[in-house]
Amino acid sequence: MRSSSPVRLLFAATGLALVAMAPSAASAQDSFPAKPIQLVLPFPPGGATDVVGRIVAQKLGERLGKTIVVENRPGAGTVVGASYVAKAAPDGYTLLASSGTTFTVNPAVYPKLPYDPQKNFEPIGLIGVTGLILLANRDVPVNNLKEFVAAAKNEPGKYSYGSFGAGTTAHFAGEQLLNLTGAKMLHVPYKGSAPAMTDLIGGQIPFSIDTVAAAIPQVRAGKVKAIAVTTARRSSLLPNVPTVAEAGYPGMDASTWIALMAPRGLPAEVHAKLEKALADTIADPDTRKKLADNGIEPSFATGKQVSAMIEKEIPQMRAIAQRANIKLD
């Protein structure tokens, strides 16, 4: 019997090496996540999105089998945190949980952004939504939307409304509402929901528009009056508060949502694993209860559905910004 040639031995050895490497390559993909994941929240600690992000981070980490470390990177209307994630490696280990402000409002009010909401981000899925609500100080003689409109028209220049920031979803909802009703009112922007709510309760401003999540504790405690929600349907969290449409002004549907995002370019296997884990997390009864307790209506949607939602909302927000002359530097 002839001995094998060196060339044949080389091919045989190479083939064995390739066979040996194949399972390790597959297992590397299957092993995601192999280390803790960073979840960036572009808001200060203590707000509704921060609380929601931490709830989801804990439950999502349990399903993925790895710790998810939450990091707050607030600033410039979510631009700071969003920019950080947009520049991160698309490997699934840096994620962003943020609202429509980042992806549909900022493009409408900033002439230039350090990130592109569609090109730089890959939606994993929707976490939930919260409506926006028109609130009144307890001592203001307004108890419904018709009285609100009448007060604004009868005494022009007397009343103002606050929001949790210029160019935010609350500011946009306020301008939509004024345009729809024909009322005119000065907008008073605050640096967050908490200071706006404090001034509303204290009577420094007569009205404000805030998230349902932020309003629930104050409404239930009787510290402020709920006038109307800006969504198409009543909020399940405040079922006794009418919609703007029910109050006689159809066509209003403004809310804010929170989604989980990644830098664009994730490996397909990693995206699929994250999306499945998020879907299971939002379907979990304990998670749903915790989200609802914090004013968020859990509502999962796939990454593709979130992309479609962003594409639809951006031109709508730009039209509102142009009509109301909302611009930020």
Secondary structure, DSSP 8 states (H G I E B T S, - for coil): -----HHHHHHHHHHHHHHHHHHHHHHHHHT--SS-EEEEESS-TTSHHHHHHHHHHHHHHHHHTS-EEEEE---TTTHHHHHHHHTS-SSSSEEEEEEHIIIIIHHHH-S--SS-TTTSEEEEEEEEEEEEEEEEETTSS--SHHHHHHHHHHSTTT-EEEESSTTSHHHHHHHHHHHHHT---EEEE-SSHHHHHHHHHHTSSSEEEEEHHHHHHHHHTTSEEEEEE-SSS--TTSTTS-BTTTTT-TT---EEEEEEEEES---HHHHHHHHHHHHHHHH-HHHHHHHHHTT-EEEEEEHHHHHHHHHHHHHHHHHHHHHHT----
